[in-house]
Amino acid sequence: MSSHTPLARQAREPRLRVLVVLPAWGAVPAAGAFVTTREYVLGLAASGHLVHVVTSGREPGRRYVEGGVTVWPLQSWRSAVREARPELVISHHGDRRAVRLVAELPRRVRRILMVHGMSPRRELGRPDLAWFPSRACADHYPYTGRAVVLPPPVDPVRYRTTRGGLVTLNGTTAAKGADVLAAVAEAMPDRRFLAVRTPWHEEVPLPPNVTVIDRTEPAAVYARTRLLLMPSVTESWGRVGVEAMLSGIPVLASPLPGIQEALGEAAVYLPREDPGSWVAAIRGLDEPAAYTAASAQALEHTAGVDYAADLAAFERACSDLVHPTAARRPTSASPPAPARPALTPAPEAPSRVQVVAWVHYGVPYRRAGSETMLHTMMRALHQAGVSVAVVCSDMPEAPASWHVDGVPYLHLDAEAAEDFLRTAGARVVVTHHDYATRAIGHARTIGARPVLLVHSDFDIAAQGLIAHPDLAVYNTQWVLKSLAARYLEVDQIPRLVIHPPVNPAEHRAPATGRHVTLVNLNRHKGVDTWRAAARALPRLPFLGVTGGHGPQVLTPRLANTRIIPQTSDMRRHVWAQTRVLLMPSVYESYGLAAVEALASGIPVIAHPTPGLREALADAAVFLDRSDFRAWKAMVRELYQATARRGRLVAAARERSALLGQQSRTELAAWVDVIRDLSARGA
């Protein structure tokens, strides 16, 4: 049992009436979803809220009370509802019985859906609030409703211990990386390993130097552990890594976005398709100085774990959902909850900043097309003498502040970001994606001019248009036309088209390589087409680069494929290794990776999306992504020194030069418009 710090002790009346529907409560499986929800629920009860739990898994028995929580079996569902009189219900995505039970409640009862993993069932329905453990998990779902991303609460008291001597994997299934553990253990017969059994799932056979134990208290596992392995196929966050690091245990992990959000730069990231790299990393940490440094980094990364603050953040989300306009003034009956902490302390702000971008992500920690485009545009303003700053509010892996190409970045939560915009005297506020509506509204409040960047023709991307910014910047002509056909606001708001800017000189590799490359191993980006080509052409080397958004499909492992993590140095790590680039995306609003590849004269094979056609014109070969035979034949032809390859290399370089000039012209127009907006004021 973990210790729960009451957030509102001695409250005379419960502030919320909460009903929670879970598959199980008592003998809870040690899976992250159950542990996290249990922590939140016990935290709500400790704060003085009235909490009832109904177990949807048909557990026998009568109702009982644990930690201030009243627990009911499924057969007592209606009795629980009558007694609880809930104003808020919490359930898990994927619990089908809970869906039926929750549907019986009056619509006035607010609904929170806990989305713990990256399920193939991506439809979330219409909850009043969806909770996600990470931005990577949220990005997996095509959900456009109200959401909150909060890291799972981890109580350091429960997990801190004295380290042991084994190399440990928490799981015995391929999904958790037991296949990698098996290969590593076979290559290191002199080393002892530990695996914690995954109940009710088919296990991977393990060699005799791996001890398999049943699930037990986590601290007992970490007391036997020197290194933790996380070669998972998918993870929505990376809880066990945080738990282990609390005891200074170094972690070797797959470069999954969810794990990277949890562990930041404190972990060592390795491709699960290359067990040899895991063996080398384990042996590297046998060196005492290397292990001491890795252990210290793990302790430093988890020094800021604040269990009480994480529970308080979830409590606020619940309270704000049920009582959105309620005053939060302390009373004698209800002592004040701890103040909401900023994610990081705010660095000292410049006396004046003309243009502030308030967004969720930023480079170099996230390098998808929208982050890269925003940075290039802010850099152009900075180089033109305009004072700028970028504020990122959803990046737990980021430090308090950093600079990229002279552009200052700050990591602030939403409240601190609003304070910064006000105190810095921003004249223009640039935004996109998640913070668009809030940033535009706040810009109006402080007398700044709001500017919206529109990166796709999805309806969610256009939500900021409804808030009527003073300028909308579209990343392509086709996105502008597509949205204009559906939104009257497009013709009512001043607009500018700026294609994602690319300076060819920054991306041109001195020489290209020998791989057939895919950037972002997501199904929507075409990983199945890439892998089918690799399987059909076993003598050609294929390179996969993990992406910053969406679930990465890293298996099955093929002998001729190599996978590397997302990199800030695409020129050296990717373009210098590439001979042919594949872009079999089901959707690309533009296609920045393809445009970057053109600078090195790399031939591109692409699916004919409107964005890729606008970006590449006649400098690529377009094939339907489902025609695997056509892709195989074209890869084979363009890999060789054929006449078609020669024509495409020349066309790529010519198109790159044209797009480079286009970027210079469009960025100059951008600088002029922003200067004019800043001078005119609100």
N, C-alpha and C positions, 0 to 999 in steps of 0.2 A: 504494500500500500504506500503510495507516495504521499508526502506531506502537502497539505493544501493550506495556503495562507488566506484566511478570510479577508475579502476585500471590503466588506461592510459589516463588521462585527456588531452585534447587539441591535441589529435593525428590528424595530418593533413590528413591522409588517413586511411581508415579502413584496418586493417591487414588481416581480413578474410572475405569472403563472405559466409554467413551461411543461409541455408534454413531449417526451422523447421516445421515438419508436426505433428500437435497435434489434438486430437478430439475436443478440445475447447480452447479458450483463454480468452475471456472477462469475462463472468459470470462463473468463474472457480469453479468447485466443490472443497470443502476443503479436498480433498484426498491428501495424501502425494505425490503421483506420479505427480499430476498437480502442487502442490505447489513447489516441488523440481525443476521440469523442468522450471517452470516460473522464479524461482529465478536465475537459471543458465543462462537462455536466456536473462533476463534483465541485468544480470551481464556482459554478452558478449557485449551487446549494450553499457553499461556504459563504457566499456573498449575501445570503439572506433571501434568495429567491425560492419560491415554492416549485419544486421539480419532481415530476413523476416520470418513470420510465416504464414502457410496455415492451416486453421482449416478443418480437415477431417470430422467433424460431421455435415456438411451441415448447418452451421449457415448462416442465411440470412444477407443481407447488403452489403455495399461496403467496400473497403479497408480503413483503418485508421491507424494512428500512435499513439503508446503508449510507453512512456519511451524509445524512440529511436528505437522501434521495429515496422516495417511495417506489419500489420496484413491483410491477404487476406481471403475472403470466398472461399469455395471449387470450386465454379464455375469459379473462376478467377485463377485456378491452373496454366495454361500455361502462362498467363500474369505474374504471380509471378515469374515463372522460367525464363522468358525472361528478366525481370527487375533485378532479383537477380543475375543471372549468377553464381549459387552457385559452390563453390569448396568443400563445406562440407554440408551434410544433416543429420539432427538429427530426429529420430522418436522413438515411443514407441513400445516395444514388446507387441503383442496382438492387435494392431490397424490394422485390416485387410485392411481397405481402404488405409492406409498409405503404406502398402506393395506394392499395385498395383501402387500407385503414384510414389514411390521411384524407382520402376523397370523401369519407363520411362526415368529416368535420365541417362546421359552417365556414363559409368563405371569409368571414371576418377574422378567423384565426390566421394569423400570419405564419408563413411557412419558410423555414430555412432548410435547404438541401445541402448536405455535406458531401462534397465530391472529392473523394480521397485519392482516386487513381485514374489512369488513362484507359478507360473502358472502351471496348469497341462499340458499345451502345452510347453514342455521342449525343443523343437527344435528351435534354435535361427537363423538358416540360416547362412549366411556368411558375417556379417558386417565387416568393417575394424577395428572396435573397439566396444566392448560391455562394457557398464557402469553398475556397480552393486553398490547398497548402502551398502552392507556388504559382508563379506566373506561367511556368512551363505547363503545368496541369491545366490552368485556365485556357491557354492557347490551344489546347487539344480539342476543345469543344466549340462548336459554332453557336455559342450562347451569347445573346445580346442584352440580357436583363441585368438587373442590379446584382452586383457581385462584390465580394471582399476576398482579398488574398492575405492570409495570415499564416505565419509559420507555425507548425504544431508546437504546443507547449512542451518543454522538456525540463524536468525538475532535476537540477544537478545533484541534489542530495541523494536521489534514487540511484544514480549511475556512477558517481565518482568512486574509484577504488584504486588499489595498488595493482599495477600491470603485471601480467604473467609472461610466459615465454612462447606461446603458440601463435601460429598464423591462422586466423579465424575467418570463416564465412558464415553469415547468419542466413542459412537456407541450404536445402539439399535438392533443389530443383534447377532445371536449366534456366528458368526465368530469373533466378537469383544468381546465376553464374556458377552452378555446381559443375558444369562441363569444363569451365575454365579451371576451377579448383582441381578437378581430376587430372587435367593435362599438366598443371603446375606441379602437383604432388608427385606425379609419375616422373617428372624431370628432376625432382629434388628428393630422392628416396632417403636421404640422410636427415631430412627435416620433418618435424611433427606438425600436423595441421589439426584444426578443430572445425567441425561443422555442426550447426544447430539445426535439428530436424525440422522440416516444413511439414506439419501434419496434414493428412488427407490429400496429399498430392503425390504424383508419381516421382520417385526420386531417381537421381542420376547415380549409377554405380561409382563408388569411390575406392581408390587403392587403399591398401592396409595401413599406410602411415597417416590416414585421416581418421581421427576419432569422431564418431557421430554421437551426439547427446540429444536428449529430449529438451524441449523448451523449459527454461527455468528463469529465475530472477536475472535480469540483464547484468547486474553488478557481478554476479557469480561467473558469468561468461567472460566479462571484461577482465576479471581478476586472473583469468587464465590466458589472456590475449596480449601479444606483443605487437602484432600488426593486424589490421582489419582489411579484408578484401571486399569490394563491392563491384564485381563484374556483371552487374545486372543488365538484363535486356531492356527493362523499363523501370523507372522510378519516378514517382510524382514529386518527391522531395529528397529524402536521404536521411531519415531519422537515425538509423543505427550508426551512421557516420558521425553525427553530432554527439550521440551518446558516448561513443568510443573516444572521441577527441576530448571530452570532458576529463578523461583520465590521462591525457597526453598520448593516446594511442594513435600513431600515424595511420592514414587510410589511403589505400590504392583503389581507384574507382574507374568505372567506365565514364567517358566524358558526356554524360547525359545532362540535358539542361536542368532538370530537377535537382540532380545531385550537385551540380555546379552552383545552383542557387543556395543550397544548404551549406556547402563546404567551402565555396569560394576558392581562393588560391592556396588553402591549407592542405588540400589533398593532392596526390599525384594521379594524373589522369592517363589511362592506358587503353588502347583498343582491345576489346575483348576477343577480337579475331586473331590476336597475336599473343598466345600464351608465353612465348619466349620473352616478350617485353616485361611480363609480370614476373617471370623468374629473375630477370636481370635487376628489376627494381627491388625485389625482395633481397637479393644478394647485396645490392648497393646499400641497403639499410642495415646490413650486418656491420658496416663500418661505424664505430662508436660515435664519431663526430657527426656523421650524416644522420644517424638515428636521433641523437640529442637535438639537432637542429629541427628535424621533422616533428619531434615530440613537442618542442617549445612552440613551434608554429601552430600545432593543433590546440595547445592550451591557450595561446593568444587569441586564436579564432573564436574559441568558445567562452572567452572571459566575459563577453558581453551578453551571454544567455541570461535572460531575465524572465523567469517562470511567472512571477506574479504579474508582470506587465503584459505578458502574452495572454494570460487568463483575463486580465482587465480589458484588453482590446476586444476579445470575443464578447465579453459581457456588454461592452459599449455597442457593439454591432447589434446584439439582441435588443438592447434597450432602445437604440435609435430606430430600429425597425418597428417596434410596437408603439413607442411614444415619440414620434419624430419631432414634435413641437414642444415636448415637455421641457420645462426649465430644469437645469441641472444644479440648482442652488442647494447647498448643504442645509440640512435641518437638524434639530436636536434629535429627531427620531432616526435619522439616516446620516451617519457621518460621511464626509466626502470620500469618494474613491480616489486612489492615487492619480495625480495629474498625468495626462496622456503624454508619454515621452516622445520626442522626435526620434526618428530612426537613427540619426546621427546628429551630433551638435553642429549647429550652423557656423561655418567659418565667417570671419568678419567680412561684411559686405562692402563693396566699393561704395563711395559716397553717391555716385550716380551710375546707373546702367541704363543705356537707352533701350536696348532690346533684350528681353529675357524669353527664352524658350522654356516652357513648363511641359514636361513629357514624362512618360513612365520609364523608358530605357535610354541609355546613351552608350556611345563608344568609349573605350574599347571593349567594355564588358559585354555588350550586345552589338552585333554587326550585321543585322538584317538590312534590307534595302532602305527602309524608312529611317533607321538610325543613321546610316551612312549618308543619306541624302540631306537630312537635317544638319548633320555636322558640317558637310561641305558648304551649305548655305550660310550657316553661322560663321564659318571660317572666312567666307567671302566678305561678310560684313566687317569682321574683325580686321581683315587685311585692308579694308577701305577706310579704316579709322573710326568705325562705329563701335562703341563700348557694348559688349555682349556678355551674356552668361547663359548656361544651360542648367536647368534644375531637373533632376531625375528623382521620382518619388517611389519607384517600385523595384529597387535594385539592392537587396540585402547584401550582395557580394561586393558592393562598391565602398570605397572609403568616404570620408567626410567631404573631401574635395580633391580635384585633380585637374590637370590641363592636358589638352590634346591640340597640337598645332597652334598653341597660343590661346585657344578658346577655354575659358574657365568652366568647369563643371562642378556642381554642388549636389550632394545627396541629402535631400530633405523630405520629411513626410509632408502630407498635403497641407496641414495647418501651418507648418513652418515655411512651406513654399509660398503660401499666400502672404505671410508676414514679410518674407524676403522681397516679393514683388512690390509690396507697399513701401517698405523702408528704402529699397534701392531706387525708388522713383522711376520704375519702368515706364517708358513712353509707348512701347510696342510689346505685346505679348504674343509669342508664336506658340502654336500647340498642334497636336494631332492625336488620333487614336483615343485612348482611354480618358485622357484629361481634357478633351476638347470642350465639352459643354461647361465644365466647371471653370476652366481657365478663361473662356470667353466671358462668362458671367462675372468672374472676379476682375477681369480687365475693365469691364464697364464700371465696376464699383470703385476702382482706384483711378479712373479717368485715363486709362491707357487704350491704345488701339489694338483690338484682337485680330490676329491673322491665323487662318486655318490652313494646314497642309492636308491635301486629300490624296491618298496613295492608292486607292482602288475604287471600283464602282460598287462595292458592297454597301448595303443599306446602313450598316453600322458605321462605315467610314463617313457617311453623309449626315450623321446625326448632328454634327457640329454646324452644318449649314442651317439647320432649323433655328439655331441661336443667333443667326445673322452676324457673322464676323464682318469686319470692315474690308477684308480681303480674303479671297479663297485662292489658293495656289494648287493647281492640278498637276499631277506628274506626267500626264500624257493628254493628247488631244482626244483619244478614244474614251478615256475615263470621263472627261468633260462632257462629251456628247452623250455617253450612256446615262450619266446622272441628269443631264438637262432634259432628257426625255421623261424623267420620273419626278423631278423636283423643281417646282417653280422658283425656288430660292436661287437656283443656279443663275438664272437670268437677272435676278434682282441684286446680286452681290458682285462688286468689282472683282475681276479675276485675272489670273496670270497663269500661263502654262510654263512650267519649268521641268524639263525632263531630268531625271536623276543625274546630277552633274558628274562627269568623269573627265579627269585630266589624263590623257593617254600616257604621258611621261611617268606618272606615279604608279602605273600598273604594268608597264612594258617590261617583260623579263629579258635579260641579255640573250638568252637562248631558251627555247622550249624543250620539253622533256619527252617522255615515251608513254605516258599513261593516258587512258581513256577515263575522263573525269566527270563526276557528278558532285555538285555542291548542294548540300542539304539532303540527307538520306531519309527524307519523308516520303510517304506514299504519294501525296499530292504533287511532290516535286519529281516523281518518276523513278524512285528507287527500284521498283519492280522491273521497269524497262532496262535500267542500267545493269541490274543483276542478271536479267535474262540474256543480255548481250555478252556479259562476262562468262556466263555458263556456255553460251554457244561458241565463244571464241577463247578457248582455254589457254592459247599460246600468247594472248595479248595481256599486258598488265593493266589493271583497272584501279583507279584511285577514287575513294569516297571521302568527302569532307563533311563532318557533322555540322548541322545547322543550329542557329540560335532559337528557332521557333518550330514548334510541332514535334510530335514523337518521332524519334529516329529508329529506323528499322535496320538493325545491325546484324541480323542473321537471316538466312543461313550463311555460314562462312565458306567462302570459296578460296581455293589455293591461289588463284591469280588476282585476288582483290586485296587491297591495302586500305585501311581506314585511318584517317588522322582527325584530331579535334579541330574545331573552329579556330581560325588563326587571324591575328591582326596583320600578318605579313603575307598577304595572298601572292604577291609577286614572287617571293622566294619559295614559299612552301607549296603553292598550288600551280601558278602559271608556269614557273620554271620546270615543273614536273609533268606538264600536260601536253599531249599531242593532239587530242580531239576532245572537245567539250560537249557533253550531252545536256540538253535542257528539255526533257520530256514532261514538263509541268502541265498539270491540268489547268492551272491558272497562274498567270504572271501579269501584273498590271503594267510592268515594263520589262525587266530582265537585266538587272544591274550586273550580275555575274557574267552574263554573256557579253555585255558591252565591255566589261573589263578585259575579258579574254581576247576580244578583237584587237586590243592594243598590241598584243604579242603575235598577231597573225595566226591565232589558233582557230581552225575551222570549227563551226558550231552546227550541231544537228538539233533541231528544236521542234516541239509541238506547235502548231500554228495558232497560238493564242493571239488576240488582238494586240496585246502589249508587246509580245515578242516580235510580231510583224512590224509594229511601229518602230521598235528599237533596232532591229537587224536588217530590215528591208531585204535587199538581194544578197546580203553578205552571209547568209546561212542556208542550210538545206532544211526544209520543213517536211516532217513526216508525222503521221498520226501516231500518237504514243502507244496505241494498242496493237500496232502492226510490228510485232517483235522481229519478224523475218526481214522487213524492210530496214529496220534499225541495224540488225546484224550485218546485212549486206553493205549498208552505207558506212558503218564503222570500219569494216574491212577495207572498203575502197579508199576512204579518207585517211586511214592509217598508213597506207602505202604511198609512195611518191608518184601518184597518178596525176594526169592532166587536170582532173576535177579538183584535186587537192591544191594544186598550184593556183588555179583560178580563185578558189575560196580563200587561200592565204592572202592573195593580192586584194581581193574584195574586202576582207576583214580589215586590212591596214587602211584601205581607202575609206571605208565606213568609219573607222575609229578616228581618222583625222577630221572627217566631216562632223562627227558628234562632238569632238573636242572643241571645234570652233563654235558649234551650237551651244555648248555649255558656257563658253566665255561670254557669248552674246546674251544668253538668258540670265546668267548670274549678274551681269552688269545692269540689266533691267531690274532685277530683284533688288540690288543695292539702291538704285535710284528710287524705286517705289517705297522701300522701307525708310529711306532718308526723308522722303516727302511725308509719309505718315507720321514719323517721329516729330518733324518740324511743325506739322499742323495741329498735333495733339488731338484730344478727344472732342 
